[in-house]
Amino acid sequence: MKSIKITSFKDYVEQVCSKSLNGYIFRGVADFKAHTLVPSIGRLSKFQKATLADINKEEKHWLKRFRLEGARHVDASLTAWEWMVLARHHGLPVRLLDWTRNPLVAMYFAVWDRSGKTAAVYAERFKNHIDTEVTSDPFAVKKVGKFQPAHTSARIATQASMLTIHPDPTETYTSNTLQCFEISSKLDTRVKEQLRRCGIHPASVFPDLDGLAKSIRLDGSSS
């Protein structure tokens, strides 16, 4: 993995918009040292010494419960992929990692709510693209790959979401083409100001009442 220290917002934009990163997707994390590329289910302490078969069994059980008990809240005709994505976005630990095609959205997730840590934006191209209409079962995937989720929520659309699926969710993802842009907390104030000027703020990244309320609170605290 190639690591690059970012010196300014302009530096970041120039780096991520270079031709060498055409086709890459991005993931922002608030704590570079703590947030490695491991899906949420793989970070759970109960699975650190579990077999992959045990993890698969438990994850399938959680998803079945989520589907059966959550069906009244959504369109029950969702595919297995759409249920997994929905579960992920509502906090259920699964084998997916969130990415975005928009590097400014990735920077938002890296810096907006962090507390004094060195943030980072990962960039990767993921040559293995999964057609979820052809491969209908997420648990049949044997190699890390990316896929574009259906726009079943406004957040997925506005965040330009892409996801990766990790057949062994306890394994930290890395590769020779993976890049990591480290962002010092010293840049936070200026970076947030410039993100807002580019239209990247809580109300745009989370186009619902939660995001709107957060933006209003922030506007009030700065007035």
N, C-alpha and C positions, 0 to 999 in steps of 0.2 A: 504494500500500500504506500502510495506517495502522499506525504504530508506537507502542506503549504500554510505558512502563517500569513494571515490577512492583516494588512496595515491600515485599511480604510474601506469605507463603503465603495468608493470608486475602484479600488484595487479588487475587491470582491467581484463587482459587476464585470470588470474587464476579464478576470480569470474565468468566471463561469460562462461568459458569453463568447469565449474564444472558439474558433472552428474545431479545435481539438476535442471539445466536449459536445459536439453535435451528436444527438441521439442519447445523451446521458440523462439520467434522472437523479433526483436529489433528495436527501434526507437530513433534516436539521435536528440536532440534539443539544440540550442545554448544558450537559456535562460531558465533555469529551472523554475524560478518563473513566467515568462510570458507565456511560452509555455505548457499549459496543454493539455491533450489528447482530444481536440475538433477539429473536421474537419473544413476546411477552411470556408465552407459556414456558419457554426454555429458561427464563430467568427465575422461575419459581423454585424455591429451595426444596420443595418436596420431590422435584424431578431431577435433582442434581446427580443422584445415583440410581435413577430408575432406568429400565430398559426402554428402548424405542417402542417396543410393543406395548408396554404399560402406559407410556405417554399417549400413544395413538388411541388406546382403549379409553382413557380418561377424557381426552379431548373430544372424541366421538360422543361420549356420554354427555358431556357438557353441551355440545352443539345440539344433540337430540332434545335435551331439556329446553334449551333456548328456543328451538323451533316449535316444539309442542306447546310450551307455556306462553310463548311470545306471539303466536300466530294471530291472536285477536288484535294485535297492535299494527299489523302490516298485511300486505297482500300475501296470502298463504301460498301463492304459486311461485314464490321465489325459488331459484335454483340452489343447489348445494353451495356453489361459490358465493351467491348473493347472501345466503344465510351466514356464511363464515365472515364475509366482509361486514355485514350488519352487526354481528356479534363483536367483532373487533372494534368497531366504532362506538360500541356501547360498553366497552371495558372488559369483555370476556377474553381471557388469555387464549390465544390461538397461535398458529404457526405462520402468521402473516406479519410483514413489516410494511409500514406506511412510507411511501415516497411521493414525490411530486415532480411534474414536468416543469414547474415554475421555480427557478432558483431563489426568487425573492420570497416566495412562500416558505421555502426551506429555511431561509435566514430568519424569518419571523419565528418559526418554531424553535430555532436555536437560541435567539437572544431575548425574546419578549418577556418571558417570565423566569429567567434564570436568576440565581442569587450568588454572584461573585465567582462563578466557575468559568473555566475556559470552555466556550461553546464550540461547536463544529458543524459543518455541513459536509456530508459524504456525497460523492458523485460516482456513479457507476453506470455502465451501459447495458449490462445484462443481455447478452446476445440471445439467450434462451427465452423466446417469447411464447407464452402459453395461450393457445386458443381455447378458452373455457367452453366454447360450444362443441369443440371436438373432444376435449378431455373433460368429461362431465363430473368426475369424482376428484376433488382436491387431494384426497389421500392416495390417489394413484400416481401422483407426480413423484418422480424419483430424483430429479435434479433441480437445484435452485433456479427459479425463473421468474420473470415479471409478467404481469397481466394488467389490463385496464379494467377496472370495475364498472359495472353498469351504474348510471347516474340515478341511483335510487334515493338519493338525498341531495339537498342543495349544497351541503358541505363537500361532498365528493366532487361536484362540478366546480365549485369556486376554488377549491384547493388544487385543481388539476391533478387529482389523485392517480397514482399508480401504486401497485402493491407487488411485493415479492412473496413467494411461498417457499418455505424451507422444510424439506422432508425430514431433516434431523434438526428440530428447533432448539436443541441445546448447543449446537455447533456455531461458533462465531464465524460469520461470513467474512471472507477476505479474498482478494485476487490481485493479480499484477496490474489490472486496469483501474482498480479502486483508488480514488483520490479523496483526501480529507483536508478541508479548509478550516484551520483553527482560527477562532475569533476571540480575542482578548476581551474581558469584561470592561476594560478601559474604553472600548469603543461603543459601549451600549447606548449612551445618551444620543450621540450623533447618528448612530445607525438607526435607532428607532425613529428619530425625526425624519431621516431620509426615506425610510420605509413608508411612513405615513404620507409623505409627499408623493410617493409612487403608488398610493392607493392600497397599501398593504397595512392593515390594522385589524383589531379584533372583529369589528363589524363586517369587514369584507372577507376575512378568512373564515369566520363563523357567522354566516348570514341568517341569524335567528335572533331571538330576543336576548339570549345570553350574551352574544357578541355585541349587540347594540348597547346593552346596559354597561358592559365593560368599557366600550369606547366612550360612552357618556361620562362614566366615572373618571376616566383618564383625562378627558377634556376639562372636566370640572376641577381636577387637582392641579392643572397647569394654568388655570385662569386667575 
